[in-house]
Amino acid sequence: MSPAASVHPALDALRQVAGAPRLTTAMRLADDLRLTAAITADAASAAAVAGALIDAVHSADPLTAIASIHALGAVPHPSVDDELVALVRAGDEPFSGHAAWTLGARRPSAGATLELRALQATGGFSGMLAERTLRSWHSLDPLDGRATSTDAVDGLDGLGGLGGLDGLDGLDGLDGLDGLDGIEGVGRGSGIVVLQPFLHARIDRAGSSLGRGDAGGIASLLRSLGTSLAQVDGIDTVVTITRRHRGDAPTESLAPGHVVARVRVGGDDALPWREAWVHRVAVEHQLLALGRSLAHRRVVWHLRMADVGTLAAAAAARRLGQPIVFTAAPDPHIVIDAMQDDGRLDRGRFGVEDAAAQYWFRTRMVERLAAQADAVVVLPRPTIEQELVELVGLSADDVRARVTRVPEGVDVAAIDTALAARGAGDRVPAVDAVLDRLPPERRHLPWALTVGRLHPSKGPHRVVAAVAGSAALADAVNVVVVGGDLGRPTADEQSTIELVRRAAAGAHPALVTLTGNLPPDDVAALMVHVAATGGVYVGAADKEEFGLAIVEAMAAGAAVVAPARGGPRSYVDHGRTGVLCETMSVEHLRGAIVEALALAQGEGSRRRVDEVRAIVRRDLGIDSMARALAGVYERVTVGGRPATATTEAAA
């Protein structure tokens, strides 16, 4: 190492990245590394820093290598371009994709363009990153050769800058539809039009596809929230934007003032969110057209996910000057923390996991959106402000100025209908369908019910392992798993089915019932049955930002098991209304299920049922959430911002 490099502040920053005990801390420190790498007094200093970073790129530490790739983009030395182009050419994931991303902060060259085009042709996430860099280069200012994006240094154009949208002008229709005027359910008044995209769901009036593929709690929330929002004074129309499948109409009215607009993303086959990035430009085309069709209205985009739909919607909104509200959560930050805590992720595996789940890009995307959105909404959990500062990178002042706490809510109408049916003694086909699959000697047993996407991160295999691993517990309950397309499972669904089968090996063959996804009315009926028969609802996900199904089960009166990590801590009273536990530990989960069964079946259970139902209806209803969000939308569409510290939204 040269003397110039040994005293450069970038070297100290590099050591901090390499030595940080927490992966998320190292990722935050990578920003400091990138900024200090840009500070070079002369050519010798730049060459020394570039050389040190290139050495780190080829080290045995994938996380430090990725941080160094991004830092290289800030170093003014020609060796940097040669190294980045060589990384793209090599095609080793995730490093080729990160190099393609970083090249967006460099001057274009013929050699780099050829390699980027070759990488783009391979498709996938890295192909999308190569395409973004090529598009940003196409929008260079010819006078000085610098990218026009305000985020040119780290290449996240399309959030704060406009580089990713060049070439999208002149697209006036939404898949042949001339905007939304004239569509049933779309208002024409002077109120606010809310656009809420979530492409990875098939949302319809009946909720028939909820629980399939990637359509989990967010899809259920948007379906009910949009309808409730449309009834709030000042909200004219809510447009929920989803993916269009074969046979779907371009639009569908879900309720007065709430319409689904469906955009073309890929073909008709299942499209997991990890594979959808390559369709970014096509999505931007359609969202830009939708936003333009509403240019004469008061429009606000509410973005929630770190996915291609949010990336495209943020770009379209900024291009059109339409405000953005972002629901910020330290995700995937806390997922990375959780995986490190339970040994599934370390520095050595970070590159492999980043290639699969795009952790680096998604954390940066969440950080940029949180910094640039017109307003930020968070769920009211105890440590959220600290997490926004320490993990997401907002300043304490920014948190006080722009962040509003809004408790998420559930629509209890289906639960109340199911409660009334049970009280009247009506037969419930959804419950009967499960009972009919059980042998007579197990039909009287209570259930351990879990509902959600059929995905390993949701933990159904851990529920099964927790019950099957205890002979006494396996003799005391049936496990019922709701979710997934059992007829045509996605890769994630199939892997989860296999995990469930392995967890149940050796147990009673009727211990586990997989129902597949069910419509909301049937799910409500199962939850009411669980509450009435001394069963428990088990939310066994790695973490939950909110936990929609957990709250719905509480609305039915069920005792619940929920992750101690994330949002449920804000509404589950441990030992009273449910049990919080480390859900990634099968042993801890087993103990929590036993404890929750005691709550459900013990003395005072009737009083607990009445109490928990009242809590949900008082504090966690969908209408309260809608009113709180409407206030946020009103502020951003008139240019105002919350004036007080981390506002607790009024119900």
N, C-alpha and C positions, 0 to 999 in steps of 0.2 A: 504494500500500500504506500502510495506516495505521501510525502509530508503535507502536501496541499490537502489531500483527502483526510489525513488523520486529524486535522484540526477543524474540518468543515462541520457546521452544525447538522448537516444531513446525516453525518456518520453517527452522531449521538442519537438522532431520531431513528435511524436504522437499528441501532442497538436496542432502543426501547421497544420497537416493533417486534424484534426477534426475541426479546426477553419477557414480554408481557405474559403473565400467567393465564389470563383470560383471553380467549379468542376474540371476543367482542371488544375488549380493550385494545388489542392489537389492531383491529380493524379501524377503530377510532383514531389511533395514533398514526395510521397510514396517511391520514390527511395532513398531519404535521410533517411527515416525511416528504410528501409531495410538495408542500409549500417551501420547506427549507431547501429542497433539492433545486428549486428555481433560483436560489440566491447564489450567484457565482460572480466573483470579482473579475475573472479573466478567463482566457481559454484554458490555461493550465488547471485552474480550479474546476471548470466545467468537465474537462477530460477526466480529472481524478474522481469526481463525484460519479460521473457516468460509469467509470470502470468499477467502482465499488458496488454500484447498484447492479451492474451486469453480473458481477460475481455472485451477488445475492440471488439473482434470478436463477442461477444454476446451482443453488445450494439444495440441501436435502429437506428444506422447510418450505412446503408449498405456500403457506400463508405469507411468509416473508417474501417469497418469490413474486407473488401476485402484487403485494404492496410495492415492491421494487419496480415492477413493470409499469405501474401507474405513475410512480415517481419519475421514472425515466422520461415520461412525456413532457415534463417541465424543465428538463435539462437542455440548455442550448449547445448541443454538440453533435456533429454528424455521426458519430459512432452510435448514437441512440437510434437513429433511423435504420441503420444497418441491422442492429440487434432486433428491433421490433419487426422488421420485415422478415428476418430469419425465423423468428418465433411464429409468425403467421404461416410461413412456408412449411415449417416443420409439422404443423397440424396437431401438436400434442394438446389435448384438452386438460384443463380449461385455459392453458396459457396462450394458445393461439387466439382465442376469443378476446382475452384481456389485452393482448397486443393489438388486435384489430381495433378495439375500443380506444386504446390509448393513442393510436395513430390519428384519431380525430383531432387531437390537440397539436399535431405536427403539420408542416407544410406538405402538400401533396407531391408525389413523385411518380414517374411512370412505372418504376419497379414495384413500388408499394401498391399502386393501382392494380397491376396484374395479379399480385398475390391476394389482394382483397377480393377481387372478382372471383378468383378460384375458390376462396373460402366461402364467399356468398353462395356460389353454385352448389355447395354441399348441403345447404339448408340448415335447419336447426337454429339454436340460440346463437352460436358463434357466427353463423351466416347472417343472422339479423344484425349483429354488431358490426360486421364488415359492411353491410349495406348502409347502416347509419353513418359510418365514417365516409363512405363514398358519397352519400347525399350531402353531408356537411361540407365536404370538399367542393361539391358542385355549386355551393352557395357562397364561396369565398368572395371577399371584396377584391376585385381585380386591381385596386390601387395599391394594396399593401400585402395581399396574400394571406390575410388573417381570417379565421372563421368568424362569421357574423354572430354566432351563438354567444350568449352571455356566459355560458358554461363551457367555453371552449377548452379550458384547462383540464377539466375532468371528463369532458365528452358527453355529459348528460344533456345534450340538446333535446328540445322538445318538451322540457319541463320549464326552464326559464327562457330559453331562446327559441328561434324559429327554424334552425337549420334543417331539422328532420322533416319539414313540411313542404319544402320546395318541390314544385312539379305537381302539386295537388290542386291547383286552381282549376276552375271551370267545371267542377263536378257538382252539378246542381240537384241531382236526384238521389234518393236513398233507395238503392236497388230498384229503380224504376218508379219509385213513389215520389211525387213532387211535394216533399216535406210532409208535415202532419196536418195541414189545413184540410178540413172537411172530414177528418177521421172521427168516427164515433168515440166519444169519451174525452176529446181534446177541447178544452174550453177556449173561448175567444175574448176573454175579458182582459183587464189591465193587471191582473195578479201575476204572481211569479210562476214561471215554468221551471220545474225541477227535473234535471236529467240525471239519472242514477244508473250507470252502466255496471253490469256484471255479465260478462259474455259466457261464463262457464256454467250456465244453467239453462234448462228448458222450462220456462215459466209460463203457465197458462192459468185460466180461471179456476180449474179444478185442483191445481197443484199436483197433477198426476205424475210428474217426473221428479219431484223433490226427493232427494236422497240417492239419486243416481249419479254416477260419475263424480264431478266436482260440485254438484248442486246440493249444498248442505245448508247450514244455518243461515248464511248470508242470503241465499236465494229465498228461503222462507221469510226472513225478515223483510226483504225488499217487497215481496208480494203483499204482505200485510201492512207494512209501513206506507207504501205508496197510496194505498186505498185510504188509510187514516189521514195522511197528509192532505190529500185532495179535499178533505172535509174541513180543513182549518181555514179560517178567514185569511185572506191575502194570498193563498195558494190557488192558482188557477188550474194547473195541470201538473201531473207527475208522469214522466216518461221513464219507464224501466226498460233499459236496453239490454237485450240478450242475443244469443246466437240463433240464427234461423236454420232449421232442419228441413229435410224433405217433407212436403205436405203442410208446413206451417204457413199461415198467412203472414204478410209483412208486418201487420199490426193486429192487435187484439185489445179490445176494451175489457179490463178486468172489473172495473167499477166506475161510477160517474167520476170523471176527472182523472182516472188512472188508466193509462194505456201502455201496453208492451209494444216496443218497436224492435223488430228483429233484423239483424244485419248478417250478411254472408261472411262466414269465417271458415275457410277451408271447405271440405266436402261435407258429406252427410254422416261420416263415421265419427265415433267418439274422438274428441280432441282434448286430451288432458292439458291443463294450463301450461305445463312445462314445454309442450310441443307447439304452443300457439304463437310464440314470439315471431316466427317467420312470417306471419300474416299481418304484421304491424301496419304496413303501408295500406293494405286493403281495408283494414279497420279504420285507419285515419281518413281515408277517402270518404267513407260512409258517415263517420261521426262529424267530419267537417261539413259535409252536405246537410246533415241534420241540424247542426248549430246554425248554419247560414239560413236555413228555412225558418228559423226562429229569431232572426236578427232584429226584428221589429218588436220583440217581446222582452220582458225582464226575465233573463235566464240565469240560472245558477247550476253548475255541475257539482254533484256530490260524489266524490271519489273515495273508495275504501280499500282497494286491493293493490298489492304490488304485482300487477300482472299486465299483460299486453293491452287489455282494454283501458286500464288506467293510464298507461303510458301514452296511448293514442288519444284518449280523451283530454288529457292535460295539454297535449300539443294543440289539439283543435281549439280548446277553450282559450288558450293564450293567443293563438292566431286571430281569433275573433274578438278578443277583448272581453270575454265573458268570465265572470268570477268563479272561483273554485273554492269549495269547502272540502276539506280532507279529514276523514276520520283516521287519526294517527294512533298507531300502536307500535311498540317496539318489537315488531315482527318483520323479518325473521330473527331479530336480535335475541329475543328470549328463547326462541327455539334452539338457536346455536348454544346458548347458555345451558339449556336443559340437556341437550345431547352431550355437551362436554361433561356435565355433572354426572351423567349415568354411564359415561365411558364409551358412548357410541361415536364421539367425534373428538379428534385431537389434531394437532398440527400436521401430523403425518397423513391423516386421511382428509384433510381439508380440501385439497385439490380435487379428489374424486367426488366428494360430496358437493362441492361448488359446481362442478360440471353437471351434476344431476339436478341440483335445486337452485342454481343461480344465486347463491347466498350473497355474494359480493355486490352484484348488480342490484338486487332487490333491496339490500340495506341502503345503498346509496340512493335508490329511487325514493324510498320512504323518507330519508333525510332531506332530500331536495324538495319533495312535495310539502313536507312539514314546514320547511323554511320559506317556501314561496307561495303557499296557498293564501287566499284572502282571509280565511278563517280556519281554525283547527278545532276539531271536536274530539274529545277523548271519553272513554268510559271511566266512571268514577271509582277507581280502585285506589287503595291507600298510597301506593308508591308511584303513581303515574307521573307526577311532575318531576320527581327525581329521575325516573327512567327517561323522560323526554330530554332532560339535560345531559345525563351521563351516557345514554345509549344513542339517542337520536341526534343530539348535538344542538338542540335549541338553547338559547340563553335563558337565564331565569327571567329577564325582563320580557323577552319575547313570549314566554309561557304566560306571564301575567297579562300581557296585552292582547294576545290573540287566541288563547285556548279557552274553550268552554266545555265544561263537564256536562254530558248528556247521558243519563242512564238509558240503555237500550230497553226495549219493552216487548211484550208478547201480546198477541191477540187471543183473548181467553174465550172467544165466542164458541169455538169448536169444543173446548173443554167443558164449557157450561152446558152445551147441548148433550154431550156425552154423560155428564153428571145427571142431567134431567132424565135421560133415557134409562140410566141404571136405577135411579130412584123410582121410576115408573115400572120397573121390572121388565122392560122390553128386552127381547133377544138382541144380542149385539153380534152381527155376523163376523166382524173382525176378530173378536175375542173367541168366538166359537171355532173359527178357522185354525187358531193356534191350539186350542184345547183338543180339537179332533185329531191333531197330529201326535198327541201324547198318548202313551199307554194308560189304561184306566188307573193304575196304581200311582201315577204321577199327576193326575189332573187336579188334585186337591192342593197341590203344593203352590206356595207363592212364587212369584217370578223375580228374577234379577233382570230388568229390562234395560237395554241400551239402544239408542236411536241415533242415526246420523249417517254420514257418508261411510261407505265400506272402504276404509283406508287404514293402513297400519297406524298412522298418527292418531287416529281416533280410539285405538286401543281395544277393540272387541275381543281380540285374542287374549289380551291380558285379563279381561273379565272371565273368560272361559277358563284360563289357566288358574286364576284365583279360586274359582269354585271347584274345578276338577281336582285341584291339588289337595283338597280337604275332603275326606270321605264323609264327615259329618255334614259339611256344607253342601256337598253334591247330593246328599240324601234329603236335604231340606228345601232346596229351591230348584226351579227350572231356569235356564238362561235363555232369554229371547232377544235375538239380535235383529233389529229392523234397519234396513238400508241396502242399497246396492241393486244393480241389475243382474239378477242371478241367471237370467237366460242368455244375456250377451254381456258378460262382465268386461270391464276395462282391465288393463294390465294391473292397475293398483287394486281393483276389486278382486281379481283372481288371486293375487298374492295374499290378500287379506283372508280370503276363503281358505287358502291352504294353511295359513297361520292358525286360523280357528280350528281347522281339522286336526292339526298337530297338537294343539293345546288340549283338545278333547280326547285324544287317543288314550284308550284304556278306561275311560269313564263310561257310565251308562250310555248306551247309544241314543237315548232320547233326552239326554241332559240339555242339548243345545238345539234350539229351533231358529233357523234362518228364514225370515219371511220375505226378504227382498224389500225394495222401497214400497211404501204405502202412502196413500193420500192423507192429507192432514186430519180429516175426520176419523179415519181408522186409527191413526197414531194416537189421537186424543182418547179414543175408546180404550186402547190398550193401557194408556197411562192411568185412566180412571179405574180400570180393573186392578192394576197394581196397587193403587192407593187403598182400594176397598178390601183387598185380600191379604194385607200385611206384607206385600212385596216391597222392593226397592227399585229406584231408578239409579243406574250407575253411569255416570259420565266419566269415562276412563281415558279421555284424550291426553296427549302429552301436555297440553295447556289449552285453556280457553280464554279468549279475549272477553267473551260474555258468557256463552253457554245457553243458547236459546232453548234447546230441548230440556236442559236442566230446569230452567224457569218454568217451562210448560208443565213438567212433571210436578213441580211444586204447586202450580196452579190447580192441578188435579188433587193435591193433598198428599202426594207420595213423599216418603223419606228419600233423600238423595245422597249419593256419593259424588263428590266433585273434586276437580284438581285444586290443590292448594296454590298452584302456580297460575296467576292470571286473575280474571274478573270475578269468578265465583266467591272469592273472599269478601267481596263487597255486599253480598246478599245472603250467603249461607251462614247461619249462626251455628258454628261447629258444636255438635253435641246436643243441639236443641231442634233445629229444623233440618239438619243433615250432618254429613261428615266430610270434612276436607282431608285429603291425603296426598301423598306423593304417588300419583297414579302410574308412574313408570316403573314402580316396584310392585311386583306381583304379591309379595308378602304384605306390604302395606295396604294394597288394594283388598286383599283377602280380609285383613283385620277391619278395614273400613266397612266392607259389606256386612260382616257380622255385627258391627256396632250399629249400622243403619237398620238392619233387621230388628235389633232390640228396640230401637226407637219406634219402628213401625208397628211392633207387636206388643210393646210394653205398656205398663200402666200410664195413663195420660195420653195415649196415642190419639184419642178422639179430639182432645184439646189441641194437640200439636197439628192435626189435620186442619182444624178450623183456623188456627193461627197462621199457618203457612199460606193457606188460600187467601186469607185477608191481606197478608203482606204483599203478595204478588199483585193483587187487584188495586192496592193502594199505591204501591211504589214502583211497580214494574209493568204497567200497562202500556200498550202501544200508543194510545191516544196522548198520554203524557209525553212520551218521546216525540211524537209528531209536533205537538205544540212547542216544545223546546227547540226543535230544529227549525221550525218556521220562524222563530225569532232570530236565529242565526242567519237564515236566508234573507230576511228583511234587512238586516244590518249590512250584509255584503252587497246587496243589490242597490242600496242607496249610498254606498260609499262609507258607511259607518263601521266602527269596530268596537268590540267590547271594551268598556272603559275601566273595568275593575279587575282585581286580581282573579286569576283562574276562575272564571264565573261558574257558579253552580246553577245550572239552568233550572228555572222555576217550573214546577209541574203544571 
